[in-house]
Structures are given as structure tokens and as C-alpha cells.
Amino acid sequence: MLAVSASPFACGQIQPSIVQQNSFVSPDNPRIRVEVAGKLKYLGSVPFTIDHEAAGYRYIFVQANHARHIEQMFIIQQEGFLATSNDTYKYPITRPVRLGNFEYQHSVILYDDGAAAREDSGREAAVTQRFLRDHGYTQEPELIMSRFARPADPQHKHEIIFFCFENLASYGRKLTDFSEGRDNPESESIKARVDKNCYDTFRVTD
């Protein structure tokens, strides 16, 4: 399967990224190749905007059961500030993980994707949920997410993010089982298992 997409909004994004046989290749912002495990199916890319300040594309891979209920999902997100914005990506990399030749800010969280989608119909969660429904897939709202992010150019006008998602219900739990904002040994164990699975899902070369 071959797909070609590029954000017409992101500052400086000239050449498109492609996905072919589960290999993602971007020629710019950043120049990178990502190999995705064959158990995940590439569905395509979807554009998004954030507060009229930034825009980009999400490249979506899923593993689903026979009923097209998603069990695992991997997303590559390329994003950039609009040419009209003077903003930059300023976040520090305080929890670094090395992928390929670069360090990424890494985190693992339990969260409600359904609530995130309801907050803004144009942002990542909402457009991804609509994209999945349009392709005949269903997704649970309560997820565990492992996330890796870094600025993608020297000016920090672009960034690239990798996301791995699994269903919290797959581990026999709901968000209400855990106190908000507080970690415990069980939630930490679940996050560690999802994170381990995530590292088996993709490989970065750049």
C-alpha cells in the first residue's frame, strides 16, 4: 500500500512523506525512516489543525480483531506551526529516550480519548476518531498511551511524535479504578507492559 500526504499548512514542509509496505519515509522536517511491525495495518493519513496556530498529518496503523475493533494502534504525527505563527516548540527533553540518532521526550499515561475528542472537533483525537469510524473501525475511549516527541528542525518550527495505544480494558481495568493524578504499583505495571509492547511495534532509522 502506498500513500502520499503532506500538510499544506505546516511551515516549510515542501516534500511529502510516504508509507509503503509499513515503512514510513519523510524527506524533511525531519528526514527519517520508521519501520512498523507487520501485524499493524496502515489505514492512511488524516490532517488536523490546532488553534489556527499549527497543522499537520497523522499516519495511522492499527491491529484489530475480526470485528474491526482496535486492539493496538500506532500513529506517526508530523506537525508544524503555520507561516503566520511566530511560535516554536519549546518543551525540554527531561525524560529522554533515544530512537535512531535523536533523543525524544517520553511519557506513558492512562487517559480518556473520548473526552479529549469532545474538547475540540478539529484537533488530533477527534479527527482520528472520525477517520477510524469512516474506515469501519471502532475504538475504546479509555486508553494507555506511550508517547515520544522531539522538535524536527533546528528552528523548532516542526515536531514529530510517535504514539502507541492499547485499551485499558485489555488489562481488566477502568480509569475509575485509579485515583486521578496518582500513580500506584498496578497502574505503573500496566504502563510498563504497554511501553514494552510499544518498543516492539516500530523502529526508527535516521
Secondary structure, 3 states (H helix, E strand, C coil): CEEEECCCCECCCCCCEEEECCEEEEECCCEEEEEECCCCEEEEEEEEEECCCEEEEEEEEEEECCCCEEEEEEEEEEEEEECCCCCCCCCCCCCEEEECCEEEEEEEEEEEHHHHHHHCCCCHHHHHHHHHHHCCCECCCEEEEEEEEEECCCCCCEEEEEEEEEEHHHHCCCHHHCCCCCCCHHHHHHHHHHHHHHHCCEEEEC
